[in-house]
Amino acid sequence: MLQNYLRVALRSLIKQKIYTIINVLGLSIGIASCLLIVIFVTNEFSYDSFHANARNIYKVSLERKYPNHFTNYAVIPHSYADVMQRDFPEVSGVIKMGGPINQVVVNYKDAHNDVKQFEENFVMAADSNFFTFFSLKLLKGDPKKVLINTNDVVVTEETAHRYFGNDDAVGKTLSMFNQDYHVTGVCENIPHNSHFKFDFLFKWDDNFFGNGQRDNFTSFSAHVYIQVKPGTDVKALEAKFPKMVDTYAAAQIEHDLGKSWVDYKREGNDYRYFLQPLTSIHLDPRNIEAKMQPGGNIHYIYFLIAVAVLILVIACINFMNLATARSTERAREVGVRKAMGSLKAQLVTQFLVESVVLSIFATVLALGIALLVLPSFNVLVDKHLSLDLTGILPIILMGIALLVGFLAGSYPAFALSSFNPVLVMKGNFSGTAKGSWLRNGLVVFQFFISIILIVGTLVVAEQMRYMQNKSLGYNKEQLLIVERAGALQGKAKTYIEEMRRTADVEKAAGSFALLGRQGDFFGAQFTPEGSSEILTTKAMGIDDYFSETVGFDFVKGHSFAPETNDSLSIILNETAVKTLGIADPIGKKLSQVQRRQTGNVTVQYTIIGIIKDFNFQSLRDPVTPLAILSNEGLGGGAGYVYLRVKGKNASGVIHAAEAVWKTLVPDQPFKYQFLDQNLTAQYESEKRAGTVFGIFSGLAIAIACVGLFGLAAYTASLRTKEIGIRKVLGASAGSIVILLSRDFTRLIFLAFILATPLAWYIMNNWLEGFAYRIELGIGVFILAGATALIIAWLTVSYQSIKAALVNPVKSLKSE
């Protein structure tokens, strides 16, 4: 019997080629879209799950509470690693990691004894138990011995091949940080679904990462991970951390700041340590500073999951609508079968088999589409995704094909099998009111989803444009940044002066921070005169020409000047002044306790200027208190050189900057970037997300239109005689088109009314993640509704015009 069902199903599908092609394409595009989203989402949730003990490994992170705000940090004082191993019996293992360190110059001698030099960005350090703590395979070397000595370094397989080709890397010498390191091991390349990455891993050294502090419970210096014993109550372990802080950090804070720990906490300060499960670090929704690599966005993942489900639902609805559109053609077939004795169950089975066969075809085609577009999709999402056809995926795909086939074919099967054979054999078939309500409801639901997706696409695009064009409080255009200026050492001032004399350079200055880069702004604590409250701020160091070079707007006072010694001068932004509560701040003093080898010293800074608030970090975060110090008090020099290009001869400035660099430090690589491009790149993930969202939204809308096209054909077929009568009575073709389009317009309007509140709620929540955001006005919703309506009109118009142009004699002739 099943063989007969299959034979009839194939015969029917082949007979109706156009219907079959449209349906298969609609389903296959929907399934392929879902498949790509599933692969992406699965990859996002798989981060760090490859470690054998992943479920028992946690990262120790910090919520640093200040009097008026809090900040989460991925790095904590390194001494807590020893404390946790010693004081908490639940902890079975601990490891410290440092880095990643970027812009590291690595030297080595090749086989011809020539010195080669590279700049590397993924250099990290770890304790000696790294390869027994984490499940990264060592291809060469002993896991327990490769990181024993302070000059040991392990490289990845890719790095070893890049430096040494096919030669054995073990035993080779690399120079970095003015020290020789011996390669003791080669490990497998770090998987792409890891929250950390390194090319070079050397032995952790307290003197290097802990600034020489053996006991450190306040300065953030290490990434600390713990492994707990199976069955450990992690929340109970976290509850012990406040007492740990009281025991170990209080005395150091009292010594450094000269006030009691109780008073310090009473003012609103605290250190709250928490545990992040290893496998949730990548998608942790909290804004955590100093992460090893940018994480994913869990809200973006939820959005994509919703879009995948909606696309599949729309594809199924599309199938139903197209099957309904064919109901007039299949009605006589049903009548004949019933007259010949076929049971309703047999007819339902026949139509379900047709649906499942079509779904299987669509799934196979979807797999081909997914394989074809996967490379482009990888470029779009910046991933290395793959389709594994040897595992469980084929079984899942077959399950999807059967599920979609039954879901999409269920309504048409039961509806078609219920036709009255007497009526349909007479040619008096017409849709029921119940069927009409269901079909209209499906159309409303399709465009309800479509309008939400259109609103989402428009809002994401508008927010990205807003962030790219928003005034940051300084002039980011035409600023060429020379990186690695620290390599100039004592020649930084000479380099800046030489560049200032270059014809196409309007201004030149130095700074220790790159505007927009979070990690370049260090924390500092100040106490206003006459107050005991300590203000924690972000801080940066600049030279005398920096303010005018980038275009800071001074509300009061002035910047540092070449003719004065500004080592004890300080500039604040407006937010810092408000937080401190200082009236008439120019000339007031701020004191800072500085730790030195001879003991703590209190330094007094004089406020000389107030800068209008500017976005020195990401637009995702609000402007926080900022203190700007002169590089004269920070040992001079600079980490970055800012060159404002005059006119459009940027290439000439780059060549001149490199030429002067090579004259002063010929052995150091020259590196540069444009500030505006760097700032734009910060929002690449959001831009990429918007593009992906837009593409899948477009596919969902296209699939919905295919269903609407079929439903319009069905509606026109039901009203054939009505149209013929209207034309005989003098109705024009235009009035017929308007008549047939009017009902669909009502459906789209209803979908718009239902979708608008939900779309507003969803996108308003998404925008809450940005400190600076657009406001959701009515315009974006009207545009989305108008877009959906125009798409629907264009889809329906073909069938409407076709029906309006039919000769009324043909429409009214008796069967």
C-alpha positions in Angstrom: 0.0 0.0 0.0 2.8 2.4 0.9 4.4 1.7 -2.5 1.2 2.7 -4.2 0.9 5.9 -2.1 4.5 6.8 -3.1 3.8 6.1 -6.8 0.7 8.2 -6.8 2.4 11.0 -4.8 5.3 11.2 -7.3 2.9 11.1 -10.3 0.9 14.0 -8.8 4.0 16.1 -7.9 5.5 15.6 -11.4 2.2 16.5 -13.1 2.0 19.8 -11.2 5.6 20.9 -11.9 5.2 24.6 -11.2 3.4 23.9 -7.9 6.1 21.4 -6.9 9.0 23.7 -7.8 7.5 26.6 -5.9 6.8 24.5 -2.9 10.1 22.7 -2.8 12.0 26.0 -3.2 10.0 27.7 -0.4 10.6 24.8 2.0 14.2 24.2 1.0 15.1 27.9 1.5 13.3 27.9 4.9 15.0 24.6 6.0 18.5 25.8 4.7 18.1 29.0 6.6 17.2 27.2 9.8 20.1 24.7 9.2 22.6 27.6 9.0 21.2 29.3 12.1 21.3 26.0 14.0 24.9 25.4 13.0 25.9 28.9 14.2 23.9 28.7 17.4 25.3 25.2 18.2 28.8 26.6 17.7 28.1 29.5 20.1 26.9 27.2 22.8 29.8 24.8 22.3 32.5 27.2 23.5 35.0 25.5 25.9 32.9 22.3 26.1 35.9 20.3 24.6 37.7 20.4 27.9 37.4 17.1 29.8 36.5 18.8 33.1 34.6 21.7 31.7 31.6 21.3 33.9 33.8 21.6 37.0 35.9 24.5 35.9 35.0 28.1 36.8 36.6 31.5 36.2 36.9 33.8 39.1 35.7 37.3 38.2 35.1 40.5 40.1 32.3 42.9 40.5 34.1 46.0 41.7 31.6 48.2 43.5 32.3 52.0 43.7 30.3 54.6 45.5 28.2 55.6 42.4 28.7 52.6 40.0 30.1 49.2 39.6 32.4 47.5 37.0 32.9 43.8 36.3 36.5 42.7 35.6 37.8 39.4 34.1 41.1 39.9 35.9 41.6 39.7 39.7 44.6 40.0 42.1 46.9 37.0 41.4 47.4 36.1 45.1 43.8 34.9 45.4 44.8 31.8 43.4 47.0 30.5 46.2 44.4 31.5 48.8 41.6 29.5 47.1 43.7 26.5 46.7 44.7 26.6 50.4 41.6 27.8 52.2 38.7 26.1 50.3 38.6 22.3 50.4 36.0 22.3 47.6 38.7 23.5 45.2 40.8 20.7 43.7 42.9 22.8 41.3 43.8 26.4 40.5 45.6 28.1 37.6 46.7 31.7 36.8 46.9 33.1 33.3 48.2 36.4 32.1 47.5 38.3 28.9 46.9 38.3 26.1 49.8 40.7 25.3 49.6 42.3 21.9 52.2 44.0 19.7 55.0 41.8 21.0 58.2 41.8 18.9 59.5 38.3 18.6 63.0 37.6 17.2 64.7 34.4 16.2 67.6 33.2 14.1 66.8 31.1 11.0 68.9 28.3 9.6 71.2 30.8 7.9 71.8 32.6 11.2 69.8 35.6 10.0 67.7 37.4 12.6 64.0 37.5 11.7 61.5 39.7 13.4 57.8 39.5 13.7 55.1 41.3 15.7 52.7 39.0 17.5 49.3 39.6 19.2 48.5 36.4 21.0 51.2 36.0 23.7 50.1 34.6 27.0 51.5 33.2 30.3 50.2 30.4 32.5 51.1 28.3 35.5 53.0 25.1 35.0 49.9 22.9 35.4 48.2 24.5 32.3 48.3 21.3 30.1 46.9 19.1 33.0 44.3 21.7 33.9 42.9 22.3 30.4 42.4 19.6 27.7 44.7 21.0 25.0 46.8 18.3 23.4 50.6 18.6 23.4 52.0 17.3 20.2 55.6 17.5 21.5 56.8 17.8 25.0 55.8 16.6 28.5 52.6 18.2 29.8 54.0 18.3 33.4 57.4 19.8 32.4 57.0 22.2 29.4 56.3 25.2 31.7 58.6 24.6 34.6 61.2 27.3 34.0 60.7 31.1 33.6 62.2 31.0 30.1 60.1 28.1 28.8 57.6 28.7 26.0 55.1 26.5 24.2 54.0 27.4 20.7 51.0 26.2 18.7 51.4 23.8 15.7 50.6 26.7 13.3 53.1 29.0 14.9 55.8 26.3 14.9 55.3 25.8 11.2 55.2 29.5 10.5 58.6 30.1 12.3 60.5 26.8 11.7 58.8 25.1 8.8 59.2 21.4 8.9 62.0 21.6 11.4 61.5 20.4 15.0 60.5 23.5 17.0 61.5 22.0 20.4 64.9 23.3 21.5 64.7 26.5 19.3 65.2 29.9 20.9 62.9 32.9 20.6 63.6 36.4 21.9 60.8 38.6 23.3 60.6 41.1 26.2 64.4 41.4 26.0 64.8 37.8 27.1 65.5 34.5 25.4 62.9 31.8 25.6 63.4 28.1 24.8 60.7 26.2 23.0 59.8 23.2 25.2 56.6 22.0 23.6 54.2 22.3 20.6 50.5 22.1 21.3 47.6 21.7 18.9 46.1 24.8 17.5 43.6 26.4 19.9 40.0 25.4 18.8 38.0 28.3 17.4 35.3 27.7 20.0 37.6 28.7 22.9 37.2 31.9 24.9 41.0 32.3 24.9 43.6 32.0 22.2 47.4 32.0 22.2 50.2 31.5 19.7 52.9 31.6 22.4 52.5 30.5 26.0 55.3 31.1 28.5 55.6 30.4 32.3 53.7 32.7 34.7 56.0 35.0 36.6 54.8 37.1 39.6 57.5 39.6 38.9 56.2 40.1 35.3 52.4 40.1 35.8 52.3 40.9 39.5 54.5 44.0 39.2 56.9 42.4 41.6 54.2 42.1 44.3 54.4 38.7 46.0 51.2 39.4 48.0 48.6 41.3 46.0 44.9 41.4 46.9 43.9 44.7 45.3 45.6 45.2 41.9 44.1 43.3 38.9 46.8 41.1 37.4 45.6 37.6 36.5 42.9 35.5 35.0 42.2 32.9 37.7 40.4 29.6 37.1 39.5 27.0 39.7 38.4 23.4 39.4 35.9 22.2 42.0 35.3 18.7 43.2 32.3 17.0 41.6 29.0 17.8 43.5 30.3 21.1 44.9 27.6 23.7 45.7 29.1 26.6 43.8 26.7 29.1 45.3 27.8 28.1 48.8 31.4 28.5 47.7 30.8 32.0 46.3 29.2 32.9 49.7 32.6 32.4 51.3 34.3 35.0 49.1 33.3 38.1 51.1 35.0 36.7 54.2 38.1 36.0 52.0 38.2 39.6 51.0 37.8 40.8 54.6 40.7 38.5 55.6 43.2 39.3 52.9 42.4 42.6 51.2 41.2 44.7 54.1 44.7 45.2 55.6 46.3 46.1 52.3 43.5 48.6 51.5 43.9 50.2 54.9 47.6 50.5 54.5 47.4 51.9 50.9 44.6 54.4 51.5 45.1 55.3 55.1 41.5 54.6 56.2 39.7 51.7 57.8 38.1 48.9 55.8 34.8 49.5 57.5 34.7 53.2 56.5 35.8 52.3 53.0 32.9 49.9 52.6 30.5 52.3 54.2 31.3 54.8 51.5 30.0 52.3 48.9 33.2 50.4 47.9 33.4 46.7 47.8 35.0 43.7 46.0 32.5 41.0 45.1 34.0 37.9 43.5 31.8 35.6 41.5 32.3 32.4 39.5 31.6 32.0 35.8 31.1 28.4 34.5 33.8 27.8 31.9 31.2 27.0 29.2 29.2 30.1 29.8 32.0 32.7 29.6 31.6 33.3 25.9 27.9 34.1 26.1 27.9 35.8 29.6 25.6 38.8 29.1 27.4 40.9 31.7 29.7 43.7 30.5 33.0 42.4 31.8 36.2 44.4 31.2 39.6 43.0 30.3 38.3 39.8 28.8 40.8 37.7 26.8 38.7 37.9 23.7 35.4 39.6 22.8 32.5 37.3 23.8 29.3 36.5 22.0 25.9 38.1 22.5 23.3 35.8 24.1 20.5 38.2 23.1 21.6 37.9 19.5 21.6 34.1 19.8 18.0 34.2 21.1 17.0 36.5 18.3 18.5 34.1 15.7 16.8 31.1 17.4 13.4 32.9 17.2 14.1 33.8 13.5 14.9 30.2 12.7 11.7 29.0 14.2 9.7 31.7 12.5 11.2 31.0 9.1 10.3 27.3 9.5 6.8 28.2 10.6 6.4 30.6 7.7 7.6 27.9 5.3 5.0 25.4 6.7 2.3 28.0 6.4 3.4 28.8 2.9 3.1 25.0 2.1 -0.5 25.0 3.5 -1.5 28.1 1.5 -0.2 26.6 -1.8 -1.9 23.3 -1.1 -5.1 25.2 -0.4 -4.7 27.1 -3.7 -4.6 23.7 -5.5 -7.8 22.5 -3.7 -10.0 23.4 -6.6 -7.8 21.3 -8.9 -7.8 18.4 -6.5 -11.5 18.6 -5.6 -12.7 16.4 -8.5 -9.9 13.9 -7.8 -11.2 13.6 -4.2 -14.8 13.3 -5.4 -13.9 10.5 -7.8 -11.9 8.6 -5.2 -14.7 8.9 -2.7 -17.2 7.8 -5.3 -15.0 4.8 -6.0 -15.0 3.8 -2.3 -11.9 5.4 -0.9 -12.0 6.0 2.8 -11.2 9.4 4.4 -8.2 7.8 6.2 -6.8 6.6 2.9 -7.1 10.0 1.4 -5.5 11.7 4.4 -2.6 9.2 4.2 -2.2 9.9 0.4 -2.0 13.6 0.9 0.4 13.3 3.9 2.6 11.0 1.9 2.7 13.6 -0.9 3.6 16.2 1.7 6.4 14.1 3.3 7.8 13.2 -0.2 7.9 16.9 -1.1 9.4 17.8 2.3 12.2 15.2 1.8 13.0 16.6 -1.6 13.1 20.1 0.0 15.4 18.9 2.8 17.9 17.3 0.4 17.9 20.5 -1.6 18.2 22.5 1.6 21.3 20.5 2.5 22.8 21.3 -0.9 22.0 25.0 -0.5 23.5 25.1 3.0 26.7 23.5 1.7 26.9 25.9 -1.2 26.4 29.1 0.9 28.3 28.0 4.0 31.7 29.5 2.9 30.0 32.9 2.3 28.1 32.5 5.6 31.3 31.9 7.4 32.8 35.1 6.0 29.6 37.0 7.0 29.6 35.8 10.7 33.4 35.5 11.0 33.3 31.9 12.0 34.8 28.5 10.8 31.5 26.5 10.8 31.2 23.2 9.0 28.5 20.6 8.2 29.4 17.1 9.6 27.5 14.6 7.5 29.0 11.6 9.3 27.4 12.1 12.7 23.9 12.6 13.9 23.1 15.4 11.4 21.6 13.2 8.7 19.3 11.6 11.2 18.2 15.1 12.5 17.6 16.3 8.9 15.5 13.3 8.2 13.5 14.0 11.4 13.1 17.6 10.3 11.9 16.4 6.9 9.3 14.1 8.4 8.2 16.7 11.0 7.8 19.5 8.5 6.0 17.2 6.0 3.4 16.2 8.6 3.0 19.7 10.0 2.7 21.4 6.7 0.6 18.7 5.1 -1.8 18.1 8.0 -4.3 20.8 7.3 -4.4 20.4 3.5 -4.8 16.6 4.0 -7.7 16.8 6.3 -9.3 19.7 4.4 -9.1 18.0 1.0 -10.3 14.7 2.2 -13.4 16.3 3.7 -14.9 17.5 0.4 -18.4 16.4 -0.4 -18.2 14.2 -3.5 -21.7 15.0 -4.8 -21.0 18.8 -4.7 -17.5 18.7 -6.2 -18.6 16.3 -9.0 -21.2 18.9 -10.0 -18.5 21.6 -10.0 -20.1 23.5 -7.1 -17.1 23.4 -4.9 -16.4 26.5 -2.7 -14.5 27.2 0.4 -16.1 27.0 3.8 -16.2 29.9 6.3 -14.1 27.9 8.7 -11.5 27.3 6.0 -11.5 31.0 5.0 -10.9 32.1 8.6 -8.0 29.7 8.9 -6.4 30.8 5.6 -6.8 34.4 6.5 -5.4 33.8 9.9 -2.3 32.1 8.4 -1.8 35.2 6.2 -2.1 37.5 9.1 0.4 35.4 11.1 2.9 35.4 8.3 2.9 39.1 7.9 2.7 39.6 11.6 6.1 37.9 11.7 7.3 39.7 8.6 6.5 43.2 10.0 8.4 42.4 13.2 11.4 41.2 11.2 11.3 44.4 9.0 11.1 46.6 12.1 14.1 44.7 13.6 16.1 45.1 10.4 15.4 48.8 10.2 16.1 49.5 13.8 19.4 47.6 13.8 20.5 49.5 10.7 19.5 52.9 12.1 21.3 52.2 15.4 24.5 51.3 13.5 24.3 54.5 11.5 23.8 56.5 14.7 26.8 55.0 16.4 29.0 55.5 13.4 27.9 59.2 12.9 27.5 60.3 16.5 29.8 63.1 17.7 32.2 61.7 20.2 33.3 65.0 21.7 36.5 65.2 19.7 37.4 65.2 16.0 38.1 61.6 15.0 38.6 62.4 11.3 42.0 62.6 9.6 43.8 61.2 12.6 46.6 58.8 11.8 47.7 56.7 14.8 51.3 55.4 14.9 51.2 52.4 17.2 54.0 50.9 19.4 55.4 54.3 20.2 56.8 52.8 23.4 59.4 51.2 21.1 60.8 54.7 20.5 61.7 54.8 24.2 63.5 58.1 24.9 63.1 59.2 21.2 59.3 59.6 21.3 59.5 63.4 21.8 62.0 63.7 18.9 59.7 61.6 16.7 56.7 63.8 17.4 58.7 67.0 16.8 60.0 65.6 13.5 56.5 64.7 12.4 55.2 68.2 13.4 57.6 69.7 10.9 56.2 67.4 8.1 54.4 69.4 5.4 51.2 67.4 5.4 50.9 67.0 9.2 48.7 69.7 10.8 49.3 68.6 14.4 51.1 65.9 16.2 50.9 64.6 19.8 51.5 61.6 22.0 49.4 59.6 24.4 49.5 56.4 26.4 45.9 55.5 25.4 44.2 54.9 22.1 40.8 56.5 22.2 38.1 53.9 22.0 40.3 51.1 23.2 39.0 50.0 26.7 42.2 48.3 27.9 44.4 51.4 27.5 42.7 53.4 30.3 44.0 52.5 33.8 42.2 52.9 37.1 43.2 55.6 39.6 41.9 56.8 42.9 41.8 60.4 44.1 40.5 62.2 47.2 39.3 65.8 47.0 40.7 68.2 49.5 38.5 68.6 52.5 36.9 65.2 51.9 37.5 61.6 53.0 35.7 60.0 50.0 37.9 58.3 47.5 36.9 58.7 43.8 37.9 55.9 41.5 38.3 57.0 37.9 39.6 55.9 34.6 42.8 57.7 33.7 45.0 58.4 30.7 48.3 60.1 30.1 48.9 62.7 27.3 51.5 65.2 26.3 51.2 69.0 26.0 49.9 69.0 22.4 47.3 66.2 22.6 44.2 68.2 23.6 44.6 70.6 20.6 45.5 67.7 18.2 42.3 65.7 18.9 40.1 68.8 19.5 39.0 68.6 23.1 36.4 71.1 24.2 37.4 72.8 27.5 34.6 74.0 29.7 36.9 75.7 32.1 40.6 76.1 32.5 43.2 74.9 30.0 45.4 72.0 28.9 49.0 71.2 29.7 51.5 73.6 28.1 55.1 73.1 26.8 56.4 76.0 28.9 55.2 74.6 32.2 56.0 71.5 34.3 52.6 69.7 34.5 53.7 66.6 36.3 51.5 67.5 39.2 48.6 69.0 37.2 45.4 67.1 36.3 42.5 67.6 34.0 39.0 66.1 34.7 36.0 65.5 32.6 32.5 66.9 33.6 31.4 63.6 35.0 34.4 63.4 37.3 33.6 66.9 38.6 29.9 66.0 39.2 30.9 62.8 40.9 33.4 64.6 43.2 30.8 67.3 43.9 33.5 70.1 43.6 32.2 73.6 43.2 34.6 75.9 41.2 37.1 73.1 40.6 40.0 75.0 38.9 42.9 75.3 41.4 41.5 72.7 43.8 43.6 69.8 44.9 43.2 66.0 44.5 45.4 63.7 46.6 46.5 60.2 45.5 48.3 57.5 47.5 51.1 56.0 45.4 52.8 52.8 46.4 56.6 53.0 46.0 59.5 50.8 47.1 60.3 53.1 50.0 56.6 53.1 51.1 53.4 54.8 50.4 53.5 58.5 49.3 50.6 60.9 49.1 50.9 63.1 45.9 48.9 66.3 45.5 47.5 67.2 42.0 46.1 70.6 41.0 43.1 70.7 38.8 43.9 73.0 35.8 41.2 72.2 33.3 37.7 70.7 32.8 36.9 69.0 29.5 33.5 68.6 28.2 32.4 64.9 28.4 33.6 62.8 25.4 33.3 59.2 24.6 36.7 57.9 25.3 35.6 54.2 25.3 32.7 52.4 23.5 29.4 53.9 22.8 27.9 50.9 24.5 28.9 52.4 27.8 28.1 55.7 29.4 30.8 58.3 30.0 32.4 57.6 33.4 34.7 59.8 35.5 38.0 60.4 33.7 41.3 61.9 35.0 43.9 63.1 32.5 47.5 63.2 33.6 50.6 64.7 31.9 53.1 62.3 30.6 55.7 64.4 32.3 54.6 62.7 35.6 54.5 59.2 33.9 58.1 59.1 32.8 57.6 60.9 29.5 57.2 59.2 26.2 54.0 57.8 24.6 52.3 54.6 23.7 50.7 56.1 20.6 51.5 59.1 18.3 48.5 61.0 16.9 49.0 62.8 13.6 46.3 65.0 12.2 46.6 64.8 8.4 46.4 68.1 6.5 44.4 67.8 3.3 44.0 64.4 1.6 47.6 63.3 1.3 47.4 60.5 3.9 49.7 58.2 2.0 52.4 60.8 2.0 52.1 61.2 5.7 52.3 57.4 6.2 55.5 57.3 4.1 57.0 60.2 6.0 56.0 58.7 9.4 57.6 55.4 8.5 60.8 57.0 7.2 61.3 59.0 10.4 60.5 55.8 12.4 63.1 53.8 10.5 65.7 56.6 11.1 65.2 56.5 14.9 64.5 52.8 15.5 65.4 50.8 12.4 65.1 47.5 14.2 61.5 48.0 15.2 58.5 47.3 13.0 56.3 50.3 12.0 52.6 50.0 12.5 49.8 52.5 12.0 46.0 52.8 11.7 43.4 55.5 11.2 41.4 56.3 14.3 38.0 56.5 12.6 38.4 53.1 11.0 39.4 51.6 14.4 36.3 53.1 16.1 34.1 51.8 13.3 35.6 48.3 13.7 34.5 48.3 17.3 30.9 47.8 16.2 31.7 45.2 13.5 29.9 42.5 15.5 26.7 44.6 15.7 27.0 45.5 12.0 27.5 41.8 11.2 24.5 40.8 13.3 22.4 43.4 11.5 23.4 42.1 8.1 22.6 38.5 9.1 19.3 39.5 10.7 18.4 41.4 7.5 19.2 38.5 5.2 17.1 36.0 7.1 14.3 38.5 7.5 14.3 39.0 3.7 14.2 35.2 3.2 11.3 34.9 5.6 9.4 37.7 3.8 10.1 36.1 0.4 8.8 32.7 1.6 5.7 34.4 3.0 5.1 36.1 -0.4 5.2 32.8 -2.2 2.4 31.6 0.1 0.4 34.8 -0.4 0.8 34.3 -4.2 -0.8 30.9 -4.0 -3.6 32.1 -1.8 -4.3 35.0 -4.2 -4.6 32.4 -7.0 -7.0 30.3 -4.8 -9.1 33.4 -4.0 -9.3 34.4 -7.6 -10.4 30.9 -8.6 -13.2 31.0 -6.0 -14.5 34.3 -7.4 -14.3 33.5 -11.1 -18.1 33.7 -11.7 -18.4 36.8 -9.6 -15.7 38.5 -11.6 -17.4 37.5 -14.8 -20.7 39.0 -13.7 -19.1 42.2 -12.6 -17.4 42.6 -15.9 -20.6 41.9 -17.8 -22.3 44.7 -15.7 -19.5 47.1 -16.7 -16.8 46.8 -14.1 -13.4 47.8 -15.3 -10.2 45.7 -14.9 -8.8 48.3 -12.5 -11.9 48.0 -10.2 -11.6 44.2 -10.2 -7.9 44.4 -9.2 -8.8 46.8 -6.3 -11.6 44.5 -5.3 -9.4 41.4 -5.1 -6.5 43.3 -3.4 -8.8 44.9 -0.8 -9.3 41.8 1.4 -5.5 41.2 1.5 -5.0 44.9 2.5 -7.3 44.4 5.5 -5.3 41.3 6.5 -1.9 43.2 6.3 -3.4 46.1 8.3 -4.5 43.7 11.0 -1.1 42.1 11.0 0.4 45.6 11.4 -1.8 46.5 14.3 -0.9 43.2 16.1 2.9 43.3 15.3 3.6 46.9 16.2 3.4 46.6 20.1 5.5 43.4 20.1 8.1 44.8 17.7 8.4 48.0 19.9 8.9 45.8 23.0 11.5 43.6 21.4 13.6 46.3 19.8 13.3 48.7 22.8 14.8 45.9 25.0 17.6 45.4 22.4 18.4 49.1 22.4 18.7 49.1 26.2 22.1 47.5 25.7 23.5 50.7 24.4 24.3 53.8 26.5 23.7 55.9 23.4 20.8 54.9 21.3 18.1 56.1 18.9 14.6 56.7 20.0 11.9 54.5 18.6 9.6 56.8 16.7 6.4 55.9 14.9 8.1 56.4 11.5 10.0 53.1 11.6 6.8 51.2 12.3 4.9 53.0 9.5 7.8 52.3 7.1 7.7 48.6 8.1 3.9 48.4 7.6 4.1 50.2 4.3 6.9 47.9 3.1 4.9 44.8 4.0 1.8 46.3 2.3 3.7 47.1 -0.9 5.3 43.7 -1.0 1.8 42.1 -0.5 0.3 44.3 -3.3 3.1 43.4 -5.7 2.6 39.7 -4.8 -1.2 39.7 -5.2 -1.3 42.1 -8.2 -0.3 39.4 -10.8 -3.1 37.1 -9.9 -5.6 40.0 -9.6 -4.7 41.4 -13.0 -4.8 37.9 -14.5 -8.3 37.3 -13.1 -9.5 40.7 -14.2 -8.4 40.1 -17.8 -10.2 36.8 -18.2 -13.0 36.9 -20.8 -16.3 36.9 -18.9 -17.9 34.5 -21.4 -15.3 31.9 -20.4 -15.8 32.6 -16.7 -19.6 32.2 -16.9 -20.0 29.3 -19.3 -21.8 26.3 -17.7 -19.8 23.3 -16.9 
